[in-house]
Amino acid sequence: MDVLYFAWVRERIGQPRDVVETQAATVAELVEELKAREERYEAAFADLSALRVALDQELADFDAPLAGVREVAFFPPMTGG
């Protein structure tokens, strides 16, 4: 699946996307796999309350299932204006 990173998440990881093979059943499990990769991922995902996630371009929770998902995107909360 494609994993996309936006704003400061991309800056901390150092790239805009990854293509990931995962056995994770939920977004939270995927995050744990990513954090285990190396320190830059650990830093990017250190505070999940500061992140939002979208599955196939629809907002989701970190406990959302990944079955059938093609794209996961991580980004900071958005503000309107």
C-alpha beads as a LAMMPS data file, in Angstrom:
LAMMPS data file: protein, C-alpha beads

81 atoms
80 bonds

1 atom types
1 bond types

-500.0 500.0 xlo xhi
-500.0 500.0 ylo yhi
-500.0 500.0 zlo zhi

Masses

1 110.0

Atoms # bond

1 1 1 0.000 0.000 0.000
2 1 1 1.053 3.599 -0.469
3 1 1 1.773 5.564 2.704
4 1 1 1.837 9.335 2.229
5 1 1 3.300 11.938 4.583
6 1 1 2.370 15.626 4.616
7 1 1 3.684 18.831 6.226
8 1 1 5.965 18.312 9.257
9 1 1 5.417 14.533 9.119
10 1 1 7.125 14.512 5.713
11 1 1 9.867 16.792 7.031
12 1 1 10.654 14.497 9.976
13 1 1 10.644 11.347 7.868
14 1 1 12.517 13.004 5.014
15 1 1 10.377 11.758 2.149
16 1 1 6.820 12.224 0.871
17 1 1 5.814 8.555 0.622
18 1 1 6.616 4.899 1.172
19 1 1 5.313 1.769 -0.492
20 1 1 4.713 -0.648 2.370
21 1 1 4.072 -4.382 2.591
22 1 1 2.328 -4.869 5.917
23 1 1 0.552 -7.464 7.993
24 1 1 -0.999 -4.717 10.155
25 1 1 -4.734 -5.057 10.696
26 1 1 -5.279 -1.452 11.828
27 1 1 -3.732 1.965 11.313
28 1 1 -2.297 1.815 14.856
29 1 1 -0.519 -1.451 14.049
30 1 1 0.872 0.094 10.848
31 1 1 2.176 3.039 12.882
32 1 1 3.959 0.626 15.241
33 1 1 5.590 -1.094 12.252
34 1 1 6.702 2.248 10.836
35 1 1 8.045 3.445 14.200
36 1 1 10.173 0.294 14.422
37 1 1 11.913 1.126 11.118
38 1 1 14.208 3.847 12.418
39 1 1 14.408 6.955 14.588
40 1 1 12.979 9.403 12.064
41 1 1 9.729 7.408 11.944
42 1 1 9.699 7.161 15.735
43 1 1 9.998 10.960 15.907
44 1 1 7.257 11.536 13.332
45 1 1 4.798 9.240 15.128
46 1 1 5.770 10.039 18.726
47 1 1 2.532 11.907 19.491
48 1 1 -0.459 10.460 17.653
49 1 1 -2.744 13.110 19.148
50 1 1 -0.929 15.581 16.871
51 1 1 -1.735 13.537 13.757
52 1 1 -4.676 12.764 11.542
53 1 1 -5.006 9.859 9.142
54 1 1 -6.940 9.299 5.934
55 1 1 -7.614 5.927 4.320
56 1 1 -8.161 6.114 0.574
57 1 1 -8.667 9.887 1.016
58 1 1 -11.298 9.631 3.758
59 1 1 -10.613 10.681 7.340
60 1 1 -10.329 7.735 9.716
61 1 1 -9.316 6.823 13.249
62 1 1 -6.141 5.029 14.264
63 1 1 -8.172 1.942 15.176
64 1 1 -9.627 1.735 11.648
65 1 1 -9.059 -1.545 9.783
66 1 1 -6.664 -1.613 6.823
67 1 1 -8.324 -4.467 4.906
68 1 1 -8.690 -3.404 1.275
69 1 1 -7.042 -0.002 1.813
70 1 1 -4.744 1.145 -0.993
71 1 1 -3.538 4.467 0.452
72 1 1 -2.846 5.734 3.969
73 1 1 -2.019 9.401 4.507
74 1 1 -0.663 10.990 7.690
75 1 1 -0.862 14.741 8.287
76 1 1 -1.215 17.293 11.080
77 1 1 -4.673 18.658 11.945
78 1 1 -5.931 21.197 9.447
79 1 1 -7.282 24.599 10.309
80 1 1 -9.849 26.455 8.274
81 1 1 -9.929 30.052 7.324

Bonds

1 1 1 2
2 1 2 3
3 1 3 4
4 1 4 5
5 1 5 6
6 1 6 7
7 1 7 8
8 1 8 9
9 1 9 10
10 1 10 11
11 1 11 12
12 1 12 13
13 1 13 14
14 1 14 15
15 1 15 16
16 1 16 17
17 1 17 18
18 1 18 19
19 1 19 20
20 1 20 21
21 1 21 22
22 1 22 23
23 1 23 24
24 1 24 25
25 1 25 26
26 1 26 27
27 1 27 28
28 1 28 29
29 1 29 30
30 1 30 31
31 1 31 32
32 1 32 33
33 1 33 34
34 1 34 35
35 1 35 36
36 1 36 37
37 1 37 38
38 1 38 39
39 1 39 40
40 1 40 41
41 1 41 42
42 1 42 43
43 1 43 44
44 1 44 45
45 1 45 46
46 1 46 47
47 1 47 48
48 1 48 49
49 1 49 50
50 1 50 51
51 1 51 52
52 1 52 53
53 1 53 54
54 1 54 55
55 1 55 56
56 1 56 57
57 1 57 58
58 1 58 59
59 1 59 60
60 1 60 61
61 1 61 62
62 1 62 63
63 1 63 64
64 1 64 65
65 1 65 66
66 1 66 67
67 1 67 68
68 1 68 69
69 1 69 70
70 1 70 71
71 1 71 72
72 1 72 73
73 1 73 74
74 1 74 75
75 1 75 76
76 1 76 77
77 1 77 78
78 1 78 79
79 1 79 80
80 1 80 81
